[in-house]
Every structure is written in C-alpha cells, then in structure tokens.
Amino acid sequence: MSEVNSFGGKDKDKVKAEDEDAIPSPFVGVEKSQVLQEAGAAFNDPQVVKLSPSKCCLLITKLLFLLSQGETFEGRDAETVFFAVTKLFQSQNTALRRMTYLFIKEVAESTDPENVIIVIQSLTKDMNSDVDLYRANAIRVLCKIIDASILGQIERYIKQALVDRNPLVSASALICGNQMAVDSDKREVVRRWVNEVQESVNSRAEMVQYHALALLYASKSHDRLAIGRIVQQYSKGSLNSPLAMCLLVRYTSKLLHEDMSATNSRAAYEFLENCLHHRHEMVIYEAARAMCRLPEAAPQDIMPAITVLQLFLSSPKPSLRFAAVRTLNEVAMKHPNAVTRCNEDMEGLIGDANKSIATLAITTLLKTGSEGGIDKLMKQIAGFMSDIGDEFKIVVVRAVRALCLKYPNKQRVMLNFLSNILREEGGFDFKKVIVDSILHLIEKIPQSKEAALFHLCEFIEDCEFNSLSAQILHVLGEMGPTTTHPAKFIRFIYNRVILENAHVRAAAVTALGKFGSQVEDLTESIIILLESSLQDDDDEVRDRATVSLSILKKVRDGEPTSKTVLVDPLPMSENALMRSLEIYQKRPAPGPLSFDALPVVEDALPARAEDGGDASGFDAGGADSGAGDLGGVSEPTPVPTREENYAEELLNMPEFANLGALFKSSRPEQLTESETEYLVTCVKHIFAEHVIFQFNVTNTIDDQLLKDVSVVMEDAENDAWAPIMTKSIDTLKYNVPAPVYVLMQRPEDSYQATFSVELQFKVLECDPKTGEAFDPDDEGAEEDYPVEDLELGTTDFIARVQINNFKSSWETVGKANEVLEKFELPQYKTLKEAITAVIDFLGLRACEGTDSIPHNADAHNVLLSGTFIGGAKVLARTAFSISPSGGSINLKIAVRSDDPAVPELVMECIQ
Amino acid sequence: MATPSVKGVVILDSADGSRMHAKYFAKSLRDQKAQLEFERSLFQKTRGQNARSEAEIVMLDNTVVVYRAGIDVIFYVCGEPDENELILTTILDAMYEALSGILRSHLEKRTLLDNLDLVLLTVDELVDGGLILETDPVAIANRVLMKGATGETPMNELTISQALQSARDQLAKSFRN
C-alpha cells in the first residue's frame, strides 16, 4: 500500500518539518483507522451533524481521498461507516448532502446490498424534493444501488423525472436509463419509458436531448426499422446539441455499414455531408470520419471529408490535428491518392511538437508518397528520427519498408536510410525491426542484395545483440557465396570469430564453412582461418569448425563429399525432424539413416493468425500493439501432435509389426452423436500399403458390460477394400474407452472408399457399483449397433509437410506432371473462407505464410505443399480472387508432383 | 461504437507522477495494479509537455488520452482508442474551466487539495458511470457549489420559457401565501 499511498505516505514522516513553514494539507498523513473512527463518532452524534456540517464534509472527503488512493473499506469497516453516513440525511445542509450522495455512490458497489437498502427511503424522499439538485442527485444515486424489484416500485418517479422541467433532473434520469439499459434485469423496465424519452428528445436543453436520443436508440436497438425512422426524423435538423449530432452521425453510419444499398442510403450520405458544415468541430470531425470509413466509398465520395480534414491539419489545437492526421492515415491505406492533396500540410506536421502527430504524418506521407518525392521525404525523416522514441521509430521503419516494396527502384535511398538508422542508438526491438526489414527487402528486391549485405556486415561490427549478429551471420553464409565478390565478406565474418562470444563465434564459423565449400578460390584460405577455431574454448565452436574443416579439406583435395550439412537447409522443420526421429527409433527402416528414410511427420498447424485488419491499428503510443506481426514469421511453439501418442501405442503392438513405418494418422472423427449409448470415434492410420482404422469405443450405460466388441466395415462399391484382420475388445466396462483395430490392405492405386460401419458386441447386465457382471457364466445377448459411414479420401494420404523454399522445390519438381485448373466456388463469400476451406480439403499446408490474407485484398495467392504417400512431393500454387460480379470466389490452381498420378488425384479433392 | 464514453479521469502530480485523484470507469482499469501501471506510463509519456493553454493528446495502451497541465498538476481524460478526440477534449476543457471558475485561481496542487471535496464533485458532475453528464463549465460549477439548492435554479440554467414558467410559479406561490 505504500506505493498507493505515496502521496499521503511520502509526506508522513515530514509532517512536523512542514508544520513549521506552512499549514499542512488536511490530507497529509491521513490514516484509515483514525478517519474511520472519527467519522463514526461524528456522524452518529446528532449535535455534530446538525451544528458542524463542514466538519462532516471534511471527514467524508478524507474517506473519499483514501478510496481514491486505492484504500478499500471491507467487512465490518464498510458496514459501520455506511451506517454512520446514512445518519447525515438528518442534516439539511446542502453541501453536506451533496457529499453524502457522492459517498454512497462511491461505496455502494463494494457494500453489501442488504445494507444499502436502508438509504433507499431517504433517497426516494429526496427524489420528490422541491430542490432540483436534490432530485437530480438522488436519482443518480438510486440508479446505482437499486435492483430490478425496487426499480419497479420507484419507476413512476423516474418517469416523472424523465420529463422534469429542470434539465438537470431530466438529464440525470435519462443517464440512469442509459446505464440501466445495458443491465439485462432492468432493460425491460427501461423500454417502457419510450414515450417520456421521445418527449425529452424534443427538449431544447442540450444534455437532455443528447441522453434522450441515446436512450431512445438503446430502447429500440432491436428494431432496425425503428432505428431507421429515428435517424431519418432527427437528421432533419431539430437537434441543437453537438453531442446528440455526433450520436446521430454514428447511428447513420452504422445503418450505412449494415446496408449500403438501402433506399435511403443517399439521404443518409447527404446528412453526413451536411454535418461537415456544422458549426461545431466535434460534429464536423465525427461526420468526416464516418464518411471516410464508409465500406464502399469511392474516392470522390470521401473528397468533401478529406477537404475538411485537410483544414484541420493546420489547426492550432493538437487534438484536432491529431484527429485529422489519424483519420487521413487510415484513409491512405485504402485510397492513397485521395490523401495526396494533403501532402504539403502533412510535410509541415513532420516538425510538430507532438511526436504522435509527427509520426502519423510521416507514415501517411510514406503511404501516399510518389516515386519522385521519395528522396526529399527520406531526407526530412532522417532529420526527424533522432528526436523521437523507439516506439515511433519502429512505426516509421515499417512504413519505409512498405514504401520500398512499392517502389523497388528507390531501394537504394531507402536502404541507405535504414542502414543509417541501424547505426544510431536504439533498443533491441528497434534494431530487430530494421534488420528484419532489410532482410525482407533482400528477399523481395533481389537487386538490393549486395548493398544490403554490406550494410549488415557493417552493423555486426558493432552490434550488441547476439541473436541479431547470429541471424545476420547466417544470412551472410546463405547469400554471400553467390554474390559477385564473396571474398569481401570474409573479413567481416572472421572478425566475429576473433572478437565475439561463443554464440556469435559458432554462427561465424558455420558461415565461413559455407563460403569455403561453395567458393573454390576461398577454400584454401578458409581452411587456414578455421584451423584456429579448433582450439576454441567452446565445444560448439570447435565441433562446427571440425565438421566444416573435414568437408572443406575433401573439397580442396577433390575427393567426393557431401556438402549437404553445410549448404542445404533442413528439408523439414527442426520440430518435425525431432519427432520423425523419435518414430524412426521405434521402427528403423533398413539401410543407412537418411532424410529419405525418415517417416513423414506433419508439422503442427500454426495457430492461424487472425488478421486483425484494423485499419486504425496505429498506436502512436506503444509499438507493442503496432502494425501486427510484420516483424518476421514467428515459429509456432512445438506442441506434441496426435501422431506421437497414437504412433506410440500402435507401433508397440506385435500384430502390426510388419507394416513398415507409419505415414500419418488422421484427426479423430466422430461416428456417433455425443449423447448415444455407445460413442465411437475413428482415427485412420496410414501405412505404405495398409490402413489401420482405430475405433475408440465408449460404453455410456453403467449397468452394462460389453464383451467381444468388434467392428464390421464394408465398402459397398469396392470389395477390394476389405478387412484382413480385426483386433477386438474383450470386455468393455462403463466409461472406459478402448480401441478396436481394423487392418486393411490398400488396393493398388485406390485412395478412396466409403465404408458402412457397424459395432458388434455381446451385452451383459452388470452391477453399476462394481462393474462386474451379475452372472459370470452369462454368454450375453448379441447386438449390432450401426454407426455413421466412414469416408477415406485422397487427403488422408497426403501429409501436411512444410518445405523451406517453395520456389526452388517448384522448379525442381518441374512442369512435367503439372495440372492446371480453374474453379468457381459460389459457396464462399470471402477470400478467407474459401482459402481456409480449400487448404483443408486439399490436405496441404500453406508455405511461407501465404495463408495470411492482407486486409481488404480482393485477390490472394497461396502456396501449398505436402507429401503424398510413397514420398512424392505435392506442390500447389493457388490464386484466389473475388469474382468481379461478387458473390463467389474464383480459384485457379496448378499442382505439381514427382508422381505423375498425384496432381489429378489432388484436383479431385476440390469440391 | 455507440455512445461516447470516458474510461477514466485522472489528476497527477506533474513533478513525480503520483496520483492526486483518479476515477476509472472502464472495466480494464478496475484493478488497482493496472491503474498504477497505466498512470506510470501515462506520466512517462506526458511529463514535461507544455499543455497549459491547449489540450495535448497521446495514444497509450489502447487508450486515447487528452491532457492539460495546471501549475504543478496534470489533468487527464482517457477514452476508447476509437473515441472522437474532440469530444474528449471538450470534457477535459469543461473540467479544467469549471475548476478554475470554482477555485478562482490557477490550478495548483495545494489549492486543489485544500478543496478536494469540490474537485471530487466536479468530476462527479462531469461524468457519470463513464457517460458524459455535462460539458458546460458554468453549469458544472453551479451544481458543485449547490447554487440554487436553497432557492431557485440559477437563471443561466434556464431557457427563456422556463424562466417565464419559474416566474409564474413564484408569483402563484406568493399569492397563496
């Protein structure tokens, strides 16, 4: 509490010292227990209450001061003080009464409702007082403490108050109505007040109008037509309260958002346009913002709004400039050209004393900037960067990156800008976002590669963040050897070997190895450099140096060797490799261990990042909520997936020992409703030539014991799909799930089947308490229990496997087996729906983050990959677009595979 | 986005950022720890800004904050991130001017503390449960000082027709007596 009470507490020790030069504030060193005691004594003494109202006021203020500093009154304390305060209603002093109201409101929430009831009578009396201020305040207090039943009792007084001739009383009653309208218990009562509320909307008092309109809307919010009428009626100009006008603008814009094509949408738009000429800035801005956000607004529709926002840009009021620039920034995402005309004013704002405004202005300029203006703009920004905080810088860096991708020809200027700020002071997040941006540019704009790599080299000469140094060294090793002058990089990398800590040294050694194995001229010199690392203090560095050296020496001597370890990226993620090895361990394939011999493991699906396409996502205050996850693809945390658990059980069974390695296991599929007597789910385990169906059966009847539970499967169309072995359950007790396994051999080239599934078992009656059969000799009654059909499809034979470099794999696989088709998917309305569904029924996995769809995109390409049973790669390039007529999604898809049969099979998956 | 709302009204010491008064309405800021954390970063962001004559503005933790400085205190009004900034400014200015009027002095921490009851009442007359109650500084000041509680409503709170009505009522009353 000391921190909470810092104001009171801090001065406590100094009270005496301060006594000497000035009278201390009454709240210096206020003690809770002491105040509670004093208040109890004073308020319970009728003489004090009557004669010293100001003393009582001060005590209440002290109690409230304690509350506002974070103190709480609990239990007995709360009760005592609350009772004492109720005594204050005996005083007729107006100031004291006002403080009493305030106090009850503040503590009502934390006080037992039983106790609160005792003040209701006094308050109801005040609610009918002659004094307007008593009436108004009493209503405000009452509505905070009453429940629905008491509301019923005093409802008539509130209804009177709603139309009270005193605007404060009326506004107070209306504001209470607004607060109770969100409470489900009281909402119904509030809706009965519509007539009074409607009358109040016509009041001339601004606050009455405002609250009445809000309450009217809340009471009718379930009725769209009524809302339409309200909006229509009041947009004719009867409202004089600017706040009420703002409400009306919001309601209008909501209607337009719900239904742009409504017949009165023209009138609604005109109303918004008229509001742009309102005398009050608040309303003008509200309307301008609403217009800019209209869902299908064309640039010319929002021009009037842009014009007024542009005027606001040069306002002397910071909040107005901020509001305008924030909204224009938002518009610039959708209609950059519409905002271009404000560029001159925006440039003026770069020097704004308010850094939020300056940053918003810059990012807007970066969005609207034309190619010709970039040099000048970057110069202006460079000057500005040194006086803002990291969180603003990050926003600017992201905007620069976006602009650079838009104008690749200007990459040199922007790259220089990025590398300059990279050398400035800054924290990790800031540096990281710059490095990521540069790497992103290298990837997207190949001609920037060499220059960018040198900038990064210079950065690691003086970089205090290990992980960034290691990341950059890795990138140098990947890309450096194929540049025109690879030798230039060696000095930078070797400096790291000499000067850095183990983490960075290890990364540098690997990078050197990559140069040595790929650039012939350098092999000899790099061998010499690496030899020194054999003496390194750190194990990891020595190991890496040893591996690299052994390969490099063979390369030098022209002996055959595999550079894979040094050069190629892993063909799967580290997580998949680990799990794959674990399964391999249980059942090693014959021959030497290689990547090809490992079982395929599906990567855990990454949690699909909800695209929080919030257009106003700019938070000038905190980079934490900044422009989302643009900073790089973050690896999903490894979660053990179902294969691990299932594979474990299955592979330990001798019956299934000769099937080879498990290819994949499906998700469990329910074959019964969840409330039936017997619950059945099925998991499909796919092997090279076999399929095992694992039926998990649960008996939900407590006085039954099931024996010899097995499953009969039949494919009506293709009897080649037939069980060759069934492993049944001997006894199945209540609520203990157990598996039935059915093994089938897959007919050649068949990947599809539909099975009817029937559970067969014997039922024995049993004692629900022990679960034992009453009669151990009972044979039981035979019973069949059909469940839903089970489908097997091509998708079951494809594993969702990620590949690291889609483009090179796509080219390696080649065009030979490519199949290209076009589909129209009328069942989907949005890209997101269509993409999610198509990925799902293809059974492939999206690569390189292409499944995250940019906000407002009307077309999107997704790269997909997977492995078909037998190990053939499946690669697909898909292009989704919203059909020009709207209402359906067009899909163009090209599938390639090593296996000529596979692309056709995959195509068939699209329904 | 429905009715404009206020997440909180805060008054901090402009020397050390300690709380003089704070009233939060938003659920996310009910917790004392969250409040102090919020105030700490609020003060970090806004200290030393010249916001004496015009409201300044900043975004912070998914909140739009407008603020004005007194002599040694800073007044803040916080709203939803998407709130109309000018509405928030109107509320802030109403509080600032009402307090200046009530205290008839510069807004100094000591004066505010000596009249803490009036400060608390001003906030209470400004915002009720997160909704805007009044934005006219004169009306707020009158209500805080309970002007008219012993007699009639102050004339400046009446419209002309109400004023006439009130005159008529009084006339009738005097006849009855």
Chai-1 contact restraints between the chains, C-beta under 6 A:
chainA,res_idxA,chainB,res_idxB,connection_type,confidence,min_distance_angstrom,max_distance_angstrom,comment,restraint_id
A,S6,B,S18,contact,1.0,0.0,6.0,A-B,restraint_1
A,F7,B,S18,contact,1.0,0.0,6.0,A-B,restraint_2
A,S25,B,L113,contact,1.0,0.0,6.0,A-B,restraint_3
A,F27,B,L113,contact,1.0,0.0,6.0,A-B,restraint_4
A,C57,B,D117,contact,1.0,0.0,6.0,A-B,restraint_5
A,T61,B,L116,contact,1.0,0.0,6.0,A-B,restraint_6
A,T61,B,D117,contact,1.0,0.0,6.0,A-B,restraint_7
A,L64,B,L120,contact,1.0,0.0,6.0,A-B,restraint_8
A,S68,B,H21,contact,1.0,0.0,6.0,A-B,restraint_9
A,G70,B,Q32,contact,1.0,0.0,6.0,A-B,restraint_10
A,T94,B,M146,contact,1.0,0.0,6.0,A-B,restraint_11
A,T94,B,A149,contact,1.0,0.0,6.0,A-B,restraint_12
A,A95,B,M146,contact,1.0,0.0,6.0,A-B,restraint_13
A,R98,B,M146,contact,1.0,0.0,6.0,A-B,restraint_14
A,L102,B,D124,contact,1.0,0.0,6.0,A-B,restraint_15
A,V131,B,A149,contact,1.0,0.0,6.0,A-B,restraint_16
A,D132,B,T153,contact,1.0,0.0,6.0,A-B,restraint_17
A,L133,B,M146,contact,1.0,0.0,6.0,A-B,restraint_18
A,L133,B,A149,contact,1.0,0.0,6.0,A-B,restraint_19
A,I175,B,D128,contact,1.0,0.0,6.0,A-B,restraint_20
A,I175,B,L131,contact,1.0,0.0,6.0,A-B,restraint_21
A,Q179,B,G129,contact,1.0,0.0,6.0,A-B,restraint_22
A,R204,B,T159,contact,1.0,0.0,6.0,A-B,restraint_23
A,M207,B,E134,contact,1.0,0.0,6.0,A-B,restraint_24
A,A214,B,T3,contact,1.0,0.0,6.0,A-B,restraint_25
A,R250,B,M1,contact,1.0,0.0,6.0,A-B,restraint_26
A,E281,B,L86,contact,1.0,0.0,6.0,A-B,restraint_27
A,M282,B,L86,contact,1.0,0.0,6.0,A-B,restraint_28
A,M282,B,I87,contact,1.0,0.0,6.0,A-B,restraint_29
A,Y285,B,L86,contact,1.0,0.0,6.0,A-B,restraint_30
A,E286,B,N84,contact,1.0,0.0,6.0,A-B,restraint_31
A,K317,B,E54,contact,1.0,0.0,6.0,A-B,restraint_32
A,P318,B,E56,contact,1.0,0.0,6.0,A-B,restraint_33
A,P318,B,I57,contact,1.0,0.0,6.0,A-B,restraint_34
A,S319,B,A55,contact,1.0,0.0,6.0,A-B,restraint_35
A,S319,B,I57,contact,1.0,0.0,6.0,A-B,restraint_36
A,S319,B,V66,contact,1.0,0.0,6.0,A-B,restraint_37
A,S319,B,E85,contact,1.0,0.0,6.0,A-B,restraint_38
A,S319,B,T89,contact,1.0,0.0,6.0,A-B,restraint_39
A,F322,B,I57,contact,1.0,0.0,6.0,A-B,restraint_40
A,F322,B,E85,contact,1.0,0.0,6.0,A-B,restraint_41
A,A323,B,E85,contact,1.0,0.0,6.0,A-B,restraint_42
A,S356,B,V58,contact,1.0,0.0,6.0,A-B,restraint_43
A,S356,B,M59,contact,1.0,0.0,6.0,A-B,restraint_44
A,D619,B,M59,contact,1.0,0.0,6.0,A-B,restraint_45
A,A620,B,M59,contact,1.0,0.0,6.0,A-B,restraint_46
A,G621,B,V58,contact,1.0,0.0,6.0,A-B,restraint_47
A,G621,B,M59,contact,1.0,0.0,6.0,A-B,restraint_48
A,G621,B,L60,contact,1.0,0.0,6.0,A-B,restraint_49
